[in-house]
Amino acid sequence: MAAAAALARLDQKPKPHPPSSQESIKCQVKKELMAEAAASEKDLLADHKGSDSIVEEEPEMLSVSGVYFTCPLTGATVRKDKREAHIKEAILLHASKDPVAAAIMEIHTFNRDREKVRLGVETIAKYLDNIHLHPEEEKYRKIKLQNKVFQERINCLEGTHEFLQAVGFERETLPIPGQDATEDYYVLKEEALEELEEHKEKLLSSEPLRAQLDRQLRVFRPSTQAARFELPNDFFNLTAEELKREQRLRTEAVEKASMLRTKAMREKEEQREKRKYNYTLLRVRLPDGYILQGTFYAREPLPMLFKFVREALQNDWLPFELLAPGGHKLTQENLAFNECGMVPSALLTFAWDAAVMADIKASGGEEMGSTLKPELLDAVQILS
């Protein structure tokens, strides 16, 4: 009887109006997005926390041991996290052979602020120009170290003092006329005048010394594991700071994504996701089943892949096609790998140009033998 009375009272109360269909959809979408964001952040943090141990404990499970670079000075191949230290050491060692060239490399490579480098280099060039145009005037062959322009544009850059000394300047302390005090100067030696213009041109035309990405070319026997990739941390562009930024972006994206997204909005979001990767590991399955593998920058254009494959072919003059994972033919347009959905890894298929193959067959030509160069097949590996 008490229960019946309670139900009767509930029936008499006015019922709230149900939310509109649009409101229900937005509410549900927001709820799902919040849950997805929370799960993704948890996964990202867990991956970042445990990634080092994974690489150290099971390196044999990785598709490639890491991202490597080749030093243009020494020819040595070093891992990504060691490249900057190696380049710096190589430049400093090069100073014993060519101090001017080494100092120029220091200026352009060790200083990250390109605008400061430009101003510093132009100021040094102006000093050298004045000396070259007025070789007989002593005042142009002296540079006061406490000069405001020198301090703001030159003294703040690594390598500038080494350059000035290498081209023939000597540091001297000179008395200030009419005062009982001294000042420090760089004074150019007489015998250094002859090569000054050449040094200036090299300083102006130089670029930062950069290690070159090593493709880590590998050839594997035919394998059913060709589409399976296990990548090391080097391939992912997520540092601790970037993880925090990613969490913030995800939180901000929840509000924006709570409305129904258009196709353009979804594509923009996909492009943002692809920018997480600096590198991509690409494999090309050849007609004989062998697999060619190489490492690329995620933002490199497609023609670099065609060049990489062609250099590995025994008959490198024959035209060929590359088919993307979806089966569509890749063109040699200047699209980047991350714009084509080929990051952080992809398996492609190689095919000789059908028309050319038909012509060869019609003319009684022999069937194609091995696709790759013999020296590459000599180093073939098994894909585990």
ZAGU-25087 format. One line per 5 residues: number of its first residue (from 0); for each residue x, y, z of N, C-alpha, C. Coordinates in steps of 0.1 Angstrom, whole numbers. Last residue first. Example, Ala and Ser with C-alpha at 12.3 -4.5 7.8 and 13.67 -1.06 7.14 Angstrom:
<sites>
1) 128/-22/71/137/-11/71/129/0/79 ~ 132/-57/78/123/-45/78/132/-33/78
</sites>
This chain:
<sites>
383) 623/-110/-391/617/-117/-380/604/-111/-375 ~ 636/-114/-421/627/-105/-414/620/-113/-403 ~ 669/-119/-428/656/-126/-426/648/-116/-417 ~ 688/-102/-454/686/-106/-440/672/-113/-440 ~ 715/-99/-478/701/-101/-475/699/-106/-461
378) 739/-92/-490/737/-89/-476/723/-91/-471 ~ 737/-99/-516/747/-106/-508/745/-104/-493 ~ 719/-82/-526/714/-95/-523/724/-103/-515 ~ 736/-60/-530/725/-59/-520/720/-73/-516 ~ 752/-69/-551/758/-66/-538/748/-64/-527
373) 733/-72/-573/739/-84/-566/745/-81/-552 ~ 704/-51/-571/718/-53/-574/724/-64/-567 ~ 671/-66/-577/681/-58/-570/695/-60/-574 ~ 657/-84/-593/654/-70/-594/665/-61/-588 ~ 668/-111/-613/667/-105/-600/665/-90/-602
368) 653/-110/-645/659/-118/-634/657/-111/-621 ~ 628/-107/-668/636/-101/-658/640/-111/-648 ~ 632/-127/-698/624/-123/-686/633/-116/-676 ~ 645/-113/-729/645/-123/-718/637/-117/-706 ~ 626/-104/-758/636/-101/-748/634/-111/-736
363) 609/-103/-780/617/-116/-777/627/-114/-766 ~ 593/-82/-782/605/-82/-790/614/-94/-788 ~ 573/-87/-764/570/-88/-778/582/-88/-787 ~ 587/-82/-740/582/-95/-743/580/-97/-758 ~ 591/-54/-743/603/-63/-741/599/-77/-745
358) 564/-45/-744/573/-43/-755/585/-52/-755 ~ 556/-53/-718/550/-58/-730/558/-57/-742 ~ 572/-36/-702/574/-50/-701/567/-58/-713 ~ 561/-11/-710/575/-14/-713/578/-29/-712 ~ 536/-14/-699/537/-12/-713/552/-15/-718
353) 540/-16/-671/534/-27/-679/536/-26/-694 ~ 569/-10/-653/559/-4/-662/554/-15/-671 ~ 571/-32/-624/576/-27/-636/565/-20/-645 ~ 562/-25/-591/558/-31/-603/565/-24/-615 ~ 561/-28/-555/569/-24/-567/563/-32/-580
348) 542/-16/-529/545/-27/-538/551/-21/-551 ~ 549/-8/-494/545/-5/-508/548/-17/-517 ~ 541/-2/-461/545/-13/-470/540/-10/-484 ~ 551/22/-437/542/18/-448/549/7/-456 ~ 550/44/-408/556/33/-416/546/29/-427
343) 537/64/-395/552/63/-393/558/52/-401 ~ 531/75/-428/538/77/-416/531/70/-405 ~ 517/79/-452/527/69/-452/536/71/-439 ~ 497/98/-460/493/87/-451/504/76/-449 ~ 506/118/-475/501/106/-482/497/95/-473
338) 518/136/-459/506/140/-466/499/129/-474 ~ 540/123/-451/530/125/-441/517/131/-447 ~ 556/124/-474/551/111/-470/539/113/-459 ~ 546/152/-496/554/146/-485/548/133/-480 ~ 546/157/-531/538/155/-518/547/148/-508
333) 555/163/-557/562/167/-545/554/167/-532 ~ 549/134/-577/546/147/-573/553/151/-560 ~ 551/109/-589/563/116/-584/560/131/-582 ~ 524/89/-576/530/97/-586/542/104/-580 ~ 513/56/-569/520/68/-564/525/76/-576
328) 483/40/-574/496/42/-579/501/56/-574 ~ 465/22/-547/466/32/-558/481/35/-561 ~ 466/4/-526/466/-1/-540/466/9/-551 ~ 470/12/-501/456/11/-505/455/6/-519 ~ 498/14/-499/491/3/-492/477/1/-496
323) 508/22/-533/506/25/-519/498/14/-512 ~ 531/11/-557/517/11/-553/516/13/-538 ~ 552/24/-581/550/21/-567/536/22/-563 ~ 567/14/-612/556/21/-605/557/16/-590 ~ 593/22/-636/586/13/-627/575/21/-620
318) 616/20/-664/605/27/-656/598/17/-647 ~ 650/11/-663/637/8/-667/627/15/-658 ~ 675/17/-654/670/25/-665/656/23/-668 ~ 684/-1/-635/679/11/-630/674/21/-641 ~ 685/-31/-630/682/-24/-643/676/-10/-639
313) 690/-34/-603/700/-38/-612/698/-32/-626 ~ 682/-8/-579/678/-17/-590/690/-21/-598 ~ 688/11/-561/690/-2/-556/687/-13/-567 ~ 681/35/-572/695/33/-569/698/19/-565 ~ 653/33/-571/660/32/-584/675/29/-582
308) 647/37/-544/644/24/-551/652/23/-563 ~ 655/64/-541/661/54/-533/659/40/-539 ~ 638/77/-560/653/78/-562/660/66/-554 ~ 613/72/-548/616/67/-562/631/67/-564 ~ 618/87/-525/615/73/-524/618/66/-537
303) 619/113/-535/631/107/-528/630/92/-526 ~ 594/119/-545/605/115/-554/617/110/-548 ~ 578/125/-522/578/112/-528/589/109/-537 ~ 597/146/-498/588/144/-509/589/130/-515 ~ 598/144/-462/605/143/-475/594/141/-486
298) 586/144/-437/583/155/-446/590/155/-459 ~ 597/123/-424/582/122/-427/578/133/-436 ~ 627/111/-437/620/121/-430/605/120/-433 ~ 632/75/-438/630/88/-444/625/98/-434 ~ 648/43/-442/643/54/-433/643/67/-440
293) 640/13/-460/648/25/-458/641/35/-448 ~ 641/-19/-476/636/-11/-465/646/1/-463 ~ 627/-43/-498/637/-32/-496/632/-23/-486 ~ 623/-77/-501/617/-65/-495/629/-55/-493 ~ 614/-102/-526/623/-95/-517/618/-82/-512
288) 596/-110/-545/592/-112/-531/602/-105/-521 ~ 600/-103/-571/605/-116/-567/603/-119/-552 ~ 589/-77/-571/583/-88/-579/587/-101/-575 ~ 592/-63/-537/596/-64/-551/589/-76/-558 ~ 579/-40/-515/579/-55/-519/581/-56/-534
283) 594/-17/-495/589/-19/-509/591/-34/-512 ~ 589/2/-466/593/-11/-472/587/-12/-486 ~ 599/29/-444/592/24/-456/598/11/-462 ~ 594/47/-416/601/35/-421/593/29/-433 ~ 598/82/-410/589/71/-414/598/59/-419
278) 599/109/-386/605/99/-395/595/89/-399 ~ 585/124/-369/596/131/-377/601/122/-388 ~ 551/127/-361/562/118/-365/572/126/-373 ~ 530/144/-356/537/138/-345/550/131/-348 ~ 517/151/-379/529/159/-375/536/154/-363
273) 494/135/-379/506/131/-387/519/138/-383 ~ 476/150/-365/481/138/-359/494/133/-366 ~ 471/171/-383/478/174/-371/483/161/-364 ~ 458/156/-403/471/162/-406/478/166/-393 ~ 434/150/-389/443/139/-393/457/145/-396
268) 423/176/-387/427/169/-375/437/157/-378 ~ 418/181/-413/427/189/-406/432/183/-394 ~ 398/161/-418/411/161/-425/421/169/-418 ~ 378/171/-401/384/158/-398/397/157/-405 ~ 372/195/-414/377/195/-401/383/182/-397
263) 362/185/-439/374/194/-439/380/194/-425 ~ 339/172/-431/350/164/-436/363/172/-436 ~ 328/186/-399/327/185/-413/339/176/-418 ~ 315/174/-368/326/179/-376/324/177/-391 ~ 292/186/-344/294/177/-355/304/182/-365
258) 308/196/-314/298/198/-325/301/188/-336 ~ 329/188/-299/316/184/-294/305/187/-304 ~ 353/197/-307/348/185/-314/335/181/-309 ~ 358/219/-291/355/221/-305/349/209/-312 ~ 360/206/-266/349/215/-268/346/218/-283
253) 383/190/-272/370/183/-268/359/193/-270 ~ 405/205/-277/398/199/-289/385/193/-285 ~ 415/211/-252/409/221/-260/401/216/-271 ~ 425/185/-247/415/191/-238/407/202/-245 ~ 444/183/-266/433/173/-266/422/179/-258
248) 462/203/-259/455/203/-272/443/194/-273 ~ 471/192/-235/464/205/-235/456/206/-248 ~ 484/169/-244/473/168/-234/464/181/-235 ~ 504/181/-259/494/172/-266/482/170/-257 ~ 519/193/-240/512/201/-250/501/193/-257
243) 529/171/-227/520/180/-219/512/189/-229 ~ 544/160/-248/533/152/-242/523/161/-234 ~ 563/179/-251/553/177/-262/541/169/-257 ~ 578/175/-228/571/188/-230/560/187/-241 ~ 588/150/-234/580/152/-222/572/165/-223
238) 584/144/-269/592/146/-257/583/148/-246 ~ 576/129/-297/569/132/-285/579/133/-273 ~ 578/119/-324/582/133/-321/574/137/-308 ~ 593/88/-331/582/95/-326/586/109/-320 ~ 615/74/-338/606/77/-349/595/87/-344
233) 629/67/-315/635/77/-324/624/82/-334 ~ 617/45/-303/613/58/-299/618/69/-308 ~ 613/20/-329/619/25/-317/614/40/-314 ~ 585/0/-342/594/11/-343/600/16/-330 ~ 576/-27/-359/579/-23/-345/589/-13/-345
228) 553/-38/-383/564/-28/-380/564/-26/-364 ~ 543/-59/-408/544/-58/-394/556/-49/-390 ~ 544/-66/-435/535/-54/-431/535/-52/-416 ~ 560/-88/-436/565/-75/-442/556/-63/-438 ~ 557/-114/-428/558/-103/-417/561/-89/-423
223) 561/-132/-447/547/-128/-444/546/-117/-434 ~ 588/-125/-469/583/-128/-456/568/-124/-455 ~ 617/-128/-488/603/-128/-488/597/-132/-475 ~ 645/-112/-471/639/-123/-479/624/-122/-479 ~ 654/-77/-472/649/-89/-465/644/-100/-475
218) 678/-52/-470/671/-61/-479/667/-74/-471 ~ 681/-18/-459/681/-33/-456/674/-40/-467 ~ 696/13/-452/691/3/-463/692/-11/-458 ~ 697/36/-437/697/23/-431/691/13/-440 ~ 699/62/-445/687/55/-449/686/41/-442
213) 708/88/-424/712/75/-430/700/67/-433 ~ 707/122/-429/699/111/-425/704/98/-432 ~ 737/140/-422/727/135/-432/720/123/-427 ~ 743/168/-402/744/154/-404/733/149/-413 ~ 752/200/-413/742/192/-408/745/177/-411
208) 765/231/-408/769/218/-411/759/208/-405 ~ 750/261/-422/752/252/-410/756/238/-415 ~ 769/276/-449/757/271/-443/760/263/-431 ~ 787/304/-464/786/291/-457/772/289/-451 ~ 791/329/-475/784/319/-483/782/305/-476
203) 805/344/-457/792/349/-461/784/337/-468 ~ 829/330/-454/821/333/-442/807/336/-446 ~ 840/332/-480/836/319/-474/827/320/-462 ~ 844/359/-482/835/353/-490/830/339/-485 ~ 864/363/-462/851/370/-460/841/363/-469
198) 886/349/-472/880/344/-460/866/350/-458 ~ 891/365/-495/887/351/-496/880/346/-484 ~ 899/389/-482/887/389/-490/882/375/-493 ~ 924/381/-469/912/385/-461/899/385/-469 ~ 948/374/-479/937/364/-480/924/368/-473
193) 964/397/-474/963/392/-487/951/382/-489 ~ 967/404/-447/958/412/-456/955/405/-469 ~ 984/392/-430/971/386/-432/962/393/-442 ~ 1007/406/-426/1008/395/-436/994/389/-438 ~ 999/424/-405/1002/429/-419/1001/418/-429
188) 972/415/-384/987/414/-387/988/418/-402 ~ 948/435/-368/952/426/-379/966/426/-382 ~ 938/434/-335/946/441/-345/950/431/-355 ~ 913/439/-312/918/429/-322/925/437/-332 ~ 918/454/-280/915/454/-294/919/441/-301
183) 910/469/-248/914/457/-256/909/458/-270 ~ 925/498/-234/914/491/-240/919/479/-248 ~ 936/518/-205/938/509/-217/925/503/-221 ~ 946/550/-191/938/538/-191/941/530/-204 ~ 949/578/-187/957/568/-180/949/555/-179
178) 945/595/-219/940/590/-206/950/580/-200 ~ 955/602/-243/951/613/-234/945/608/-221 ~ 944/572/-259/951/585/-260/946/596/-250 ~ 946/543/-241/937/553/-246/944/566/-247 ~ 969/516/-250/965/528/-242/955/537/-249
173) 958/482/-257/964/495/-261/959/506/-252 ~ 962/449/-259/958/459/-250/965/472/-253 ~ 952/426/-285/962/435/-279/955/445/-269 ~ 949/397/-303/944/405/-292/955/413/-286 ~ 951/396/-339/957/393/-326/951/402/-315
168) 939/382/-369/938/392/-358/945/387/-345 ~ 939/362/-388/951/370/-386/950/381/-376 ~ 920/343/-390/923/350/-402/934/360/-400 ~ 918/333/-364/923/324/-375/927/332/-387 ~ 907/354/-349/921/350/-347/927/341/-358
163) 882/354/-361/890/366/-361/905/362/-359 ~ 873/327/-353/874/332/-367/884/344/-369 ~ 872/328/-325/881/318/-332/883/322/-347 ~ 853/347/-322/866/350/-317/876/341/-324 ~ 831/333/-333/835/345/-339/849/349/-334
158) 822/310/-319/831/308/-331/836/321/-337 ~ 791/320/-308/802/310/-307/809/310/-320 ~ 782/354/-302/781/342/-311/793/333/-308 ~ 785/378/-288/775/368/-283/774/355/-291 ~ 803/393/-302/808/386/-290/798/376/-285
153) 786/404/-323/797/394/-325/801/386/-313 ~ 766/421/-315/764/413/-327/775/402/-328 ~ 772/434/-290/758/429/-293/757/420/-305 ~ 800/439/-292/794/432/-281/780/426/-284 ~ 801/455/-315/809/442/-314/803/434/-303
148) 785/477/-308/781/468/-320/788/455/-319 ~ 800/488/-287/787/483/-285/782/473/-296 ~ 834/478/-280/825/485/-289/811/479/-288 ~ 852/464/-267/842/469/-259/832/478/-267 ~ 871/458/-287/863/447/-281/851/452/-273
143) 877/474/-317/876/476/-302/866/466/-296 ~ 898/465/-341/885/463/-337/884/464/-322 ~ 919/478/-367/917/476/-353/902/475/-350 ~ 921/485/-392/927/472/-389/926/469/-374 ~ 913/511/-395/904/500/-400/909/486/-396
138) 935/526/-386/923/526/-378/913/515/-382 ~ 954/525/-406/956/517/-394/943/515/-386 ~ 952/524/-440/947/531/-428/946/522/-416 ~ 958/508/-461/969/516/-455/965/523/-442 ~ 936/495/-470/946/487/-464/957/495/-457
133) 907/499/-475/916/509/-470/928/502/-463 ~ 893/477/-484/892/489/-492/902/500/-488 ~ 899/458/-464/903/455/-478/903/468/-487 ~ 888/470/-442/903/468/-442/907/466/-457 ~ 861/470/-449/868/483/-447/883/482/-447
128) 857/442/-451/856/451/-463/863/464/-461 ~ 859/435/-424/869/430/-434/869/438/-447 ~ 836/448/-413/850/451/-408/860/447/-419 ~ 817/435/-429/818/449/-430/832/453/-425 ~ 819/409/-419/822/411/-433/824/426/-436
123) 809/413/-393/823/409/-395/828/412/-409 ~ 783/419/-400/791/429/-393/806/426/-394 ~ 774/396/-412/774/408/-420/783/419/-413 ~ 776/379/-389/784/376/-401/785/389/-410 ~ 756/390/-372/770/389/-368/780/387/-380
118) 733/388/-387/738/401/-383/752/401/-380 ~ 731/359/-390/732/368/-402/737/382/-398 ~ 730/352/-363/741/347/-371/742/357/-383 ~ 705/363/-356/717/367/-350/730/364/-357 ~ 689/347/-373/689/361/-375/702/367/-368
113) 692/321/-363/697/324/-376/698/339/-379 ~ 701/308/-334/694/319/-339/699/324/-352 ~ 720/288/-329/707/284/-334/699/296/-340 ~ 754/282/-334/744/292/-330/731/290/-337 ~ 769/262/-345/767/261/-331/756/272/-326
108) 770/267/-373/764/255/-368/760/256/-354 ~ 782/291/-380/770/288/-387/763/276/-381 ~ 805/291/-363/796/302/-363/782/298/-369 ~ 817/266/-370/813/269/-356/802/280/-356 ~ 825/271/-396/815/261/-393/809/263/-379
103) 844/291/-392/832/294/-400/821/284/-397 ~ 863/275/-378/856/286/-371/844/291/-379 ~ 870/257/-398/864/252/-386/857/263/-379 ~ 883/274/-417/871/267/-421/863/262/-408 ~ 904/283/-401/895/293/-406/881/286/-410
98) 919/260/-394/912/268/-383/902/277/-389 ~ 923/230/-405/919/243/-412/912/251/-402 ~ 934/212/-386/937/211/-400/935/224/-407 ~ 924/219/-361/938/217/-362/943/216/-376 ~ 897/220/-365/904/233/-363/919/231/-364
93) 886/195/-364/890/200/-378/898/213/-377 ~ 878/193/-338/890/186/-342/895/191/-356 ~ 855/209/-339/866/213/-331/879/206/-334 ~ 839/193/-357/843/206/-361/855/211/-353 ~ 836/169/-341/843/169/-354/847/182/-359
88) 822/179/-319/835/174/-317/843/173/-330 ~ 798/186/-333/806/196/-325/820/191/-323 ~ 789/161/-342/792/172/-352/801/182/-345 ~ 785/148/-318/795/143/-327/799/154/-337 ~ 764/162/-307/777/161/-299/788/157/-309
83) 745/157/-326/749/171/-324/763/171/-316 ~ 741/128/-326/746/135/-338/752/149/-334 ~ 730/113/-306/745/116/-305/750/125/-316 ~ 704/108/-312/707/115/-299/722/118/-297 ~ 707/92/-336/701/106/-336/705/114/-323
78) 739/76/-339/724/76/-336/720/90/-334 ~ 761/79/-367/758/79/-352/743/80/-351 ~ 787/71/-388/773/70/-386/770/69/-371 ~ 814/91/-402/809/82/-391/793/83/-391 ~ 824/110/-418/818/99/-424/813/89/-414
73) 834/134/-408/841/122/-405/836/110/-412 ~ 818/154/-421/832/156/-418/840/143/-416 ~ 791/146/-422/798/149/-435/813/151/-433 ~ 779/118/-404/786/131/-403/794/134/-416 ~ 748/104/-407/761/103/-412/768/117/-411
68) 724/90/-384/729/101/-392/744/99/-396 ~ 695/70/-376/710/72/-376/713/83/-386 ~ 671/57/-355/674/66/-366/688/71/-365 ~ 671/21/-348/670/35/-344/671/44/-357 ~ 669/-5/-356/674/-3/-342/673/12/-338
63) 638/-17/-369/651/-10/-372/656/-5/-358 ~ 619/-33/-358/621/-33/-373/634/-27/-377 ~ 626/-50/-328/623/-38/-335/626/-40/-350 ~ 633/-72/-313/620/-72/-318/617/-60/-327 ~ 658/-67/-303/657/-77/-314/643/-77/-320
58) 655/-51/-281/659/-45/-294/657/-54/-306 ~ 641/-53/-255/638/-61/-266/642/-55/-279 ~ 652/-35/-236/650/-49/-232/648/-58/-244 ~ 654/-10/-247/666/-16/-242/664/-31/-240 ~ 628/-4/-256/639/-4/-266/651/-12/-261
53) 614/-6/-231/611/-15/-243/622/-16/-252 ~ 625/14/-216/628/0/-212/624/-10/-223 ~ 616/36/-230/630/34/-229/633/19/-226 ~ 588/35/-226/594/33/-240/608/30/-239 ~ 574/40/-204/579/27/-205/587/25/-218
48) 566/67/-206/573/62/-194/580/49/-196 ~ 553/67/-230/565/76/-228/573/71/-217 ~ 532/50/-226/541/47/-236/554/54/-234 ~ 519/64/-205/524/51/-202/534/47/-213 ~ 512/87/-219/521/88/-207/527/75/-204
43) 495/77/-238/506/84/-242/517/85/-231 ~ 474/65/-223/483/56/-231/496/63/-235 ~ 464/88/-211/469/77/-202/478/68/-210 ~ 455/101/-233/465/107/-225/472/97/-216 ~ 435/83/-242/447/86/-250/458/91/-242
38) 416/84/-221/423/72/-224/436/74/-232 ~ 409/111/-223/415/106/-211/422/93/-213 ~ 398/111/-249/409/119/-246/416/114/-234 ~ 376/93/-246/386/90/-255/399/98/-252 ~ 360/108/-227/365/95/-224/377/91/-232
33) 355/130/-243/362/132/-230/368/119/-226 ~ 341/119/-264/353/125/-266/362/127/-254 ~ 318/110/-251/326/100/-257/340/106/-259 ~ 307/135/-243/310/125/-233/320/115/-238 ~ 303/147/-267/312/153/-258/316/143/-247
28) 283/130/-278/296/132/-285/307/137/-275 ~ 262/135/-260/268/121/-261/282/122/-268 ~ 257/162/-265/261/157/-251/268/144/-252 ~ 250/162/-292/262/169/-287/267/164/-274 ~ 227/145/-291/239/141/-299/251/148/-294
23) 210/161/-275/214/147/-271/227/143/-278 ~ 207/184/-290/214/185/-277/218/171/-273 ~ 193/173/-313/207/179/-314/214/180/-301 ~ 169/165/-300/178/155/-307/192/160/-308 ~ 164/180/-268/162/179/-283/172/169/-288
18) 155/163/-238/164/172/-246/161/170/-260 ~ 122/161/-225/134/154/-229/142/164/-238 ~ 109/180/-198/109/178/-212/122/171/-216 ~ 100/163/-167/108/173/-175/108/169/-190 ~ 66/159/-155/79/153/-160/87/163/-168
13) 50/168/-125/52/171/-139/66/165/-143 ~ 35/142/-105/45/152/-107/48/155/-121 ~ 19/120/-105/12/133/-105/22/144/-107 ~ 36/98/-103/28/100/-115/22/114/-116 ~ 44/101/-76/54/103/-87/46/106/-100
8) 20/93/-63/25/107/-61/35/110/-73 ~ 19/66/-70/8/76/-74/13/90/-74 ~ 41/56/-58/41/56/-73/30/66/-78 ~ 33/59/-31/45/66/-36/45/67/-51 ~ 11/41/-30/9/55/-28/21/64/-33
3) 24/17/-35/14/21/-44/12/36/-43 ~ 39/15/-12/46/16/-25/36/21/-35 ~ 20/13/8/29/24/8/35/26/-5 ~ 8/-12/0/0/0/0/9/13/0
</sites>
